[in-house]
Amino acid sequence: MAQESSIINGASSEALGPYTEAFFAIVGGIIIGFYFCWQEALVTIGCIPFMSLGQYMGVAIEKGLVSSVNEAEKAANLLIGDAINNFKTVQSFGYENLIVRKYAILLEPIYEANKKKHIKAGIAFGFSQFSLQLCFAMLFYFGGWLI
């Protein structure tokens, strides 16, 4: 019973809260915009798809970066965990440099595998910010033109 109530609570408050807030912010902003300057509000509504597409691409790429731990990461974490747990033994035999070299070797494939993924994520983030700032610039320009 307690587990079911926590699931219902999580589904209702945590998931619906941000969507409800975003919906009413957009609707309220559109209403206020049409009341004060309908021309600017129309341009803003025209920008919404571009801003949404940019933000969607950025979020989709960032979600792809969070991946499960692969075998190389497990081996590297195991090595460093053992070295930390047994630091007195490692230090007494002078194996600090050996542990660091082995750790660097274990991290190399992880680095190479993630390099392309993070370059794509950087481009997607740049596009998402570009689309947002371009819409803001267009709205400022149009607002200045109206005045």
C-alpha positions as a printed NumPy array, in Angstrom:
array([[  0.   ,   0.   ,   0.   ],
       [  2.806,   2.439,   0.882],
       [  4.643,   1.587,  -2.332],
       [  1.531,   2.166,  -4.446],
       [  0.837,   5.518,  -2.788],
       [  4.407,   6.67 ,  -3.425],
       [  4.096,   5.651,  -7.082],
       [  0.84 ,   7.587,  -7.443],
       [  2.313,  10.588,  -5.633],
       [  5.392,  10.534,  -7.856],
       [  3.331,  10.207, -11.01 ],
       [  0.952,  12.987, -10.097],
       [  3.115,  15.674,  -8.528],
       [  6.614,  15.251,  -9.927],
       [  5.674,  14.439, -13.51 ],
       [  2.679,  16.719, -13.955],
       [  4.019,  19.766, -12.132],
       [  6.579,  20.995, -14.691],
       [  4.255,  20.306, -17.634],
       [  1.383,  22.164, -15.993],
       [  3.628,  25.079, -15.11 ],
       [  5.044,  25.265, -18.653],
       [  1.585,  25.06 , -20.232],
       [  0.151,  27.877, -18.146],
       [  3.279,  30.006, -18.611],
       [  2.956,  29.704, -22.396],
       [ -0.793,  30.344, -22.409],
       [ -0.469,  33.252, -19.985],
       [  2.395,  34.743, -21.988],
       [  0.454,  34.491, -25.224],
       [ -2.615,  36.135, -23.686],
       [ -0.562,  38.98 , -22.22 ],
       [  1.348,  39.347, -25.495],
       [ -1.818,  39.599, -27.58 ],
       [ -3.265,  42.137, -25.151],
       [ -0.292,  44.523, -25.348],
       [  1.065,  43.987, -28.894],
       [ -0.603,  41.449, -31.131],
       [  1.985,  41.81 , -33.935],
       [  4.855,  40.846, -31.634],
       [  2.779,  38.   , -30.216],
       [  2.237,  36.578, -33.701],
       [  5.974,  36.637, -34.409],
       [  6.609,  34.997, -31.054],
       [  4.141,  32.209, -31.848],
       [  5.96 ,  31.741, -35.157],
       [  9.251,  31.313, -33.257],
       [  7.937,  28.644, -30.891],
       [  8.493,  25.699, -33.293],
       [ 12.113,  26.7  , -33.94 ],
       [ 12.891,  27.144, -30.26 ],
       [ 11.148,  23.87 , -29.426],
       [ 13.047,  21.971, -32.125],
       [ 16.368,  23.33 , -30.906],
       [ 15.647,  22.499, -27.289],
       [ 14.346,  19.041, -28.206],
       [ 17.533,  18.252, -30.128],
       [ 19.706,  19.426, -27.245],
       [ 17.824,  17.369, -24.668],
       [ 17.73 ,  14.268, -26.896],
       [ 21.499,  14.331, -27.402],
       [ 22.179,  14.949, -23.714],
       [ 19.967,  12.001, -22.756],
       [ 22.052,   9.842, -25.086],
       [ 25.211,  10.813, -23.195],
       [ 23.98 ,   9.168, -20.041],
       [ 24.76 ,   5.559, -20.798],
       [ 25.146,   2.486, -18.721],
       [ 28.519,   1.565, -17.311],
       [ 30.408,  -0.635, -19.73 ],
       [ 33.063,  -3.239, -18.968],
       [ 35.994,  -0.851, -19.444],
       [ 34.539,   1.548, -16.898],
       [ 33.926,  -1.309, -14.472],
       [ 37.526,  -2.474, -14.765],
       [ 38.867,   1.059, -14.256],
       [ 36.59 ,   1.619, -11.26 ],
       [ 37.619,  -1.719,  -9.78 ],
       [ 41.323,  -0.915, -10.142],
       [ 41.065,   2.513,  -8.572],
       [ 38.751,   1.244,  -5.834],
       [ 41.198,  -1.492,  -4.889],
       [ 44.078,   0.993,  -4.942],
       [ 42.224,   3.354,  -2.617],
       [ 41.125,   0.597,  -0.259],
       [ 44.663,  -0.788,  -0.093],
       [ 46.519,   2.502,  -0.267],
       [ 49.001,   1.521,   2.458],
       [ 50.088,  -1.565,   0.521],
       [ 50.296,   0.352,  -2.742],
       [ 52.367,   3.066,  -1.128],
       [ 54.653,   0.708,   0.774],
       [ 55.599,  -1.164,  -2.414],
       [ 55.85 ,   2.084,  -4.44 ],
       [ 53.2  ,   1.13 ,  -6.974],
       [ 51.573,   4.571,  -7.243],
       [ 52.965,   5.255, -10.727],
       [ 52.099,   1.732, -11.895],
       [ 48.496,   2.132, -10.734],
       [ 48.245,   5.517, -12.462],
       [ 49.618,   4.092, -15.743],
       [ 47.251,   1.106, -15.624],
       [ 44.342,   3.404, -14.863],
       [ 45.247,   5.664, -17.807],
       [ 45.427,   2.609, -20.094],
       [ 41.992,   1.465, -18.904],
       [ 40.506,   4.92 , -19.486],
       [ 41.862,   5.321, -23.037],
       [ 39.147,   3.232, -24.787],
       [ 36.448,   5.051, -22.807],
       [ 37.902,   8.384, -23.899],
       [ 38.041,   7.369, -27.563],
       [ 34.508,   5.963, -27.521],
       [ 33.043,   9.081, -25.939],
       [ 34.945,  11.655, -28.019],
       [ 32.629,  11.55 , -31.068],
       [ 29.543,  11.373, -28.884],
       [ 30.524,  14.521, -26.994],
       [ 31.396,  16.412, -30.172],
       [ 27.887,  15.671, -31.458],
       [ 26.474,  16.785, -28.11 ],
       [ 28.408,  20.05 , -28.336],
       [ 27.065,  20.738, -31.823],
       [ 23.502,  19.946, -30.704],
       [ 23.87 ,  22.197, -27.659],
       [ 25.251,  24.965, -29.851],
       [ 22.31 ,  24.607, -32.235],
       [ 19.813,  24.659, -29.388],
       [ 21.323,  27.855, -27.991],
       [ 21.605,  29.367, -31.477],
       [ 17.936,  28.749, -32.243],
       [ 16.888,  30.285, -28.935],
       [ 19.111,  33.372, -29.276],
       [ 18.182,  33.819, -32.953],
       [ 14.502,  33.955, -32.029],
       [ 15.229,  36.466, -29.279],
       [ 17.248,  38.615, -31.691],
       [ 14.468,  38.472, -34.266],
       [ 11.906,  39.5  , -31.65 ],
       [ 14.054,  42.429, -30.489],
       [ 14.558,  43.558, -34.083],
       [ 10.851,  43.284, -34.86 ],
       [  9.965,  45.124, -31.645],
       [ 12.326,  47.932, -32.59 ],
       [ 10.806,  48.052, -36.057],
       [  7.314,  48.37 , -34.562],
       [  8.35 ,  51.35 , -32.469]])
